[in-house]
Amino acid sequence: MTHLRQPIAWFAVVAMLIFGAGVYAGWKAFAPRTTPQTNINAQTILTALHDRGFLVTQTYVFDTPITIERSTGSAFKDFFLGQTIEARGTMEVNMGIDLAQVKEENIAIDASAGTITITLPGATLFNTTLVGPVELKNRQGLLKRLLDSEDGYNDALSALSAAAEKMALKPELIQRADDRAREDVRRLLQYVTRGDVVEVKTE
């Protein structure tokens, strides 16, 4: 009986060792891997922002008619030399933040509190483009029509662009672009910083 217990005891010990080795190997294989914490500093944040360049945060579309009056001040002279251009076209205006303008002094990092504060420049115009055709009427005096073959398209397009940009620069529309910029930059930096509380302001 004693001879029988010895092999059983050895078998139990070997089985426990094999089981323990298996548990350890499984833990090593499936244990969550810790990633080294990235040291977040102002330069890391600047690189992330500057890589984005100009961040378009709002797109506005305007369809506003314009009139260009060119008068000599005399009804008689205007009959020969006057001009009236009437035009209508759909203009798209893109606004946003130039992230390349963010500087190191615009970034405040409080490591002990785990907070990062970024101050962005205010929203500005990025570009203005014509969407679709321009409806154009060009009424010219008799002599002007003979001496000047320009149909007024370029002048009309310039005036339509200026009118659209003036509309886009209304305070409430600039505010929308600023609000969206803060949201977008906060989302971007929360991904970069991984855990810190990010506060974004605009000048």
C-alpha positions in Angstrom: 0.0 0.0 0.0 2.9 2.3 0.9 4.5 1.6 -2.5 1.2 2.6 -4.2 0.9 5.9 -2.4 4.4 7.1 -3.5 3.7 7.1 -7.3 0.3 8.8 -6.7 2.0 11.5 -4.6 4.6 12.1 -7.3 1.9 12.2 -10.0 0.0 14.8 -8.0 3.1 17.0 -7.6 3.9 16.8 -11.3 0.2 17.5 -12.2 0.2 20.6 -10.0 3.5 21.8 -11.5 2.1 21.3 -15.1 -1.2 23.1 -14.1 0.8 26.0 -12.5 3.0 26.3 -15.6 -0.1 26.4 -17.8 -1.8 29.1 -15.6 1.3 31.2 -15.7 1.7 30.8 -19.5 -1.9 31.8 -20.0 -1.6 34.8 -17.8 1.5 36.0 -19.7 -0.3 35.4 -23.0 -3.5 37.2 -22.2 -2.6 39.7 -19.5 -3.3 43.3 -20.6 -0.2 44.9 -21.9 0.8 48.2 -20.4 1.8 50.8 -22.8 4.5 53.2 -21.8 3.1 56.6 -20.8 3.9 59.3 -23.4 5.5 62.4 -21.9 3.1 65.1 -23.0 4.8 68.5 -23.4 4.1 71.7 -25.3 6.1 70.6 -28.3 4.1 67.4 -28.6 0.9 69.4 -28.7 2.3 72.0 -31.1 3.3 69.2 -33.5 -0.2 67.7 -33.4 -1.8 71.1 -34.1 0.6 72.4 -36.7 0.2 69.1 -38.6 -3.4 70.0 -39.1 -2.6 73.4 -40.7 -5.8 75.4 -41.3 -8.8 73.8 -39.6 -12.0 74.6 -41.4 -14.8 74.7 -38.8 -17.7 76.3 -40.6 -18.9 76.5 -44.2 -21.5 79.1 -45.0 -23.5 79.4 -48.3 -24.9 82.8 -49.4 -27.1 83.7 -52.3 -27.2 87.5 -52.3 -27.9 89.7 -55.3 -25.5 92.6 -55.9 -25.8 95.8 -57.9 -22.8 97.9 -59.2 -23.7 101.4 -60.3 -21.2 103.4 -62.2 -22.5 106.9 -62.7 -20.9 110.1 -63.9 -23.3 112.1 -61.8 -25.0 113.4 -64.9 -28.1 111.7 -66.5 -27.0 112.9 -69.9 -23.5 111.6 -69.6 -24.7 108.3 -68.1 -26.8 107.8 -71.2 -23.5 107.5 -73.1 -21.0 106.4 -70.4 -22.9 105.0 -67.4 -23.1 101.3 -66.4 -25.2 99.2 -64.1 -24.3 95.6 -63.3 -26.8 93.3 -61.6 -25.6 89.9 -60.6 -26.6 86.9 -58.5 -24.7 83.8 -57.6 -24.2 81.3 -54.8 -21.0 81.8 -52.9 -19.5 79.4 -50.4 -17.4 80.8 -47.6 -15.1 78.6 -45.4 -14.0 79.8 -42.0 -11.8 78.3 -39.3 -8.7 78.5 -37.3 -5.1 78.6 -38.5 -3.5 76.1 -36.1 0.0 77.0 -37.5 -0.4 80.3 -35.6 -0.6 78.5 -32.2 2.7 79.2 -30.2 4.2 77.6 -27.2 3.1 80.5 -25.0 -0.5 79.6 -25.9 -0.2 76.2 -24.1 -0.3 75.8 -20.4 0.3 72.3 -18.9 -0.4 71.6 -15.2 1.0 68.1 -14.7 0.0 67.9 -11.0 -3.7 68.7 -11.8 -3.6 66.7 -15.1 -4.9 69.7 -17.1 -3.9 71.2 -20.4 -5.1 74.7 -21.5 -4.8 75.8 -25.1 -5.6 79.3 -26.4 -6.4 79.4 -30.1 -6.5 82.4 -32.4 -9.9 83.6 -33.5 -11.7 82.3 -36.5 -10.8 83.8 -39.9 -11.8 83.4 -43.6 -10.1 80.6 -45.4 -11.6 80.9 -48.9 -14.6 82.0 -50.9 -15.7 80.1 -54.0 -18.5 80.4 -56.5 -20.9 77.5 -56.5 -22.8 77.3 -59.8 -23.4 80.0 -62.5 -23.7 83.7 -62.1 -26.9 85.4 -63.3 -25.7 88.6 -64.9 -27.2 91.8 -66.4 -24.9 94.5 -67.7 -26.5 97.7 -68.8 -24.1 100.2 -70.4 -24.3 103.6 -72.0 -24.0 103.8 -75.8 -20.4 104.9 -76.0 -19.3 102.6 -73.2 -20.8 99.6 -74.9 -18.9 100.5 -78.1 -15.6 101.2 -76.4 -15.6 98.6 -73.6 -16.4 95.0 -74.5 -16.1 93.8 -70.9 -19.3 92.1 -69.8 -18.9 92.9 -66.1 -18.4 89.3 -65.0 -15.2 89.8 -63.2 -16.5 92.8 -61.4 -19.6 91.0 -60.5 -17.7 88.0 -59.1 -15.5 90.2 -57.0 -18.6 92.0 -55.6 -20.4 88.8 -54.9 -17.3 87.5 -53.0 -17.0 90.7 -51.0 -20.7 90.6 -50.1 -20.5 86.9 -49.0 -17.4 87.5 -46.9 -19.1 90.5 -45.2 -22.0 88.3 -44.3 -19.7 85.5 -43.0 -17.9 88.0 -40.7 -21.0 88.8 -38.7 -20.2 88.3 -35.0 -22.7 85.5 -34.5 -21.2 83.5 -37.5 -17.6 84.1 -36.3 -18.8 82.8 -32.9 -20.1 79.6 -34.4 -16.8 79.0 -36.1 -14.9 79.6 -32.8 -17.2 77.3 -30.9 -16.7 74.5 -33.4 -12.9 75.0 -33.4 -12.8 74.6 -29.6 -14.8 71.3 -29.9 -12.6 69.9 -32.7 -9.3 70.8 -31.1 -10.4 69.5 -27.7 -11.4 66.2 -29.4 -8.0 66.0 -31.2 -5.9 66.8 -28.1 -7.9 64.3 -25.9 -6.8 61.6 -28.3 -3.2 62.8 -28.2 -2.9 63.4 -24.5 -4.9 60.3 -23.4 -6.3 61.1 -20.0 -5.5 64.8 -19.3 -8.4 67.3 -19.0 -8.1 69.6 -22.0 -9.6 73.1 -21.9 -9.6 75.1 -25.2 -10.1 78.9 -25.4 -10.1 81.4 -28.3 -8.6 84.8 -28.2 
